[in-house]
Amino acid sequence: MSRLLVDDFWGTPLSHSGSHGSYRPLCVLSFRLNYMLGGFRAWGYHLVNILLHCLATSLVVRLARLLFPSSIPVAITGLLFAAHPIHTEAVAGVVGRADVAACIFYLMSFQCYVAHVRHRDRLCRQGKQWLCMCGCVLFASCAILSKETGVTVLLLCTGYDVLTHLGKKRNSLVDIFTKVSPHSGFAYTHEQNSFIGVGCDYRQYT
């Protein structure tokens, strides 16, 4: 456990010149818990991946209910996500847990932001608005710590906010910039600290 925060996803020290630079401590932690409970027995790792995929599917369905008024597109969305062949590698391959875990936190972060926007537009109490915003940032951080691509959820939140308020006269460009700039700042800070802070060269991820 002492190496959890200083090694990359493949067990190489982040400060080493040969490090891949992939910083995914939450995913690595899940593997270590798997090992503590069942050793190297493969079925335990696959079972966790399947359960995580089920959780991700339920979150997709919940998000679809927020965005679609009819139950038919909700059902189609859930079925497509659950059974689409593109998810085979992420679920069947143990190493794909990083993608599944990041997906879960990604969806939770976005749903928190959708709730924040709705509370804000309905002029609900500030406490509700900030609780949802804190949840968005917390789950976004967890998504990033599961896989680096999780940082894009902040761009999704920004895009959702802008598109939601396009055409509303009471929202000026200054208002929109004020609402979305914290996400850009958080994303930029993450990108700087993730690589410079550990003494690694900047790398691109696919």
N, C-alpha and C positions, 0 to 999 in steps of 0.2 A: 504493500500500500504506500510505502514511503516514496516510491518512484512514480506514483500516479500522476503527479503534477509536473514532472520534469522529463518524462519520456514521451515520445510521439506514439502514434497509434500502433506502430509495429515494434515498440520496445526499445527504440534507439534514443539516446539522450537528445533532447531538442537542440542542445548546444553543439552537437557533433556535426561535422561537415557533411556526413553521409545521411543525416536525418531527412526523412521525407517532409518534415515540417507539419504533418497532420496532427493537430492537437485536439483529441477527442476523449477527454478524461471520463465523461459520463458513460460513454460506450464501453471504455476499458473497465470501468468500475462494475458494469453489469456482467462482463465476462468473468471478472474475478469473483463476484458473488456466485455465479454459475459454478465456477470451479470449487468454491468452498462447499457448496451444497452437493455437487455430484461428480466432482473430479473431471476427468476427460471423457466421460460418457456422452456421446454425441447427441443422444435423444433429448437430454436436458436443454442443450443449447437450441436445438430445433424447436422444442416445445415453447420456449420463451419467445423465439422469433414469431411463431404462429400466433401466440397470445397477443404479442405487440401489434401484429398486423390486424387482428380482430379489433383491438382498441383503436387503431388508426382508422379502420373502416367505420366504426361507430362515430368517431369524431367527424369524418367526412359527411356522414348522414346528418349529424346534428348541424353542421355548417350549411348543408344544402337546405335544411328546413328554415334556416334563417334567411336564406337568399331567394328561395323559390316559394311562390304562394301555393302551388299545386303539389300533391303527393306523388304524382307520376314522375316528374323530373327528379324528385328526391330519391325514389326507388331506383330509377335508372342510374343515377349517379352512384349510389351505394353499391349496386351490383357490378357496375363497370370497374369501380375502384377495387372491390373485393376480388374479382376474378380476372382482371386484365393481365395478360401474359407478361407485360413489362415488369410486373412486380415479382416475377418468379425468382430472379437472381437475388433480389434483396431479401426475400423471405426464406427461400430454400438454402441459400448460402449463408453460413453462420456469420461470415465477415460483413454481410450486408446489414447487420443489425444497426450499424451507424446510420444508414439511410432510414430505416424504420423508426428508430428512436428520434432522429431529427424531424421526421415527418410528424410524429405525435406532438412534439413540443411546438413545431411550426404551426400546426392547426390550432392548438390551444392558444398560442400567442395571437393569431389572427382573430380567433373568436372573441378573445378578450377585447381586442381593438374594435371589432364591430360593435360589441356591447358598449364600449366607451363612447363611440361616435353617436350611437342612438341615445344614450343617456344625456350626452352633451346637447344634442339637437332638441331633445324634449325638455331641456332646462331642468334636469333632475338635480338633486343635491350634489355638491362638489365631491362629497365623500364617495359616492357611487362612481363618479367619473374617474377619480384618481385611483380607486381600488382596481378598476378595470385596466387603467393605464399601467399600474404597477404590475398587474398580472401579465400584461402584454410584454413588458420589458423583462420580467423574470423568466417567462417561458421562451422568449426570444434568446435570452442568454443560455438557457438549457439546450435549445436547438443548436446554437453555435458550438456549445461544448460537446455536442454529440457528433456533429459534422459541420465543417466550416461553411458549407453552402447555406446553413440555417440563417445566416445573416441577411439573406434576401427577403426574409419575412418582413423586415422593416421597409423594404421597397414596396412590397405588396400592400402593407398598411398605408403607406404614403399614397400609392396609386388609388387605393379604395377611397381614401378621404377626399382626394382631389376629384375623382369621378363622381362621387356621391354629391358633391357640392357644386359641380359645374352646372350652370344655368340658374342657380339660386342667386338672385340679385343682391341679397343681403350679405353675400360672401365675396369680399374683394380679394384681389390677388395677395394683398398684404395679410388678410386673415388666413388664407390657405397656407402661405409661407410660414406664418407663425405656428400653425398647427402641425405642419409636417417637418419643420427644421430639426426638432429634437431627434427624430428617427435618423436623419442624415448624419447628425453629429455623433450619435451612438454608434452607427455603422462605421463611420470613419475612425473613431477612437478604437473600436475593436480591431479593425484592420491594422492600425499602427501598432497597437500593443501586442497583438498576437504574434507578430514576427520580429519587430524591433526589440520588444521586451525580453524575448528569450534568446536574442542574439542570432536569429536565423535570417537568411536571405529571403526576400519576398518571393513567394511561389504562387503560381496559378493553379486552380483546382477545377476539375471537370466532374 
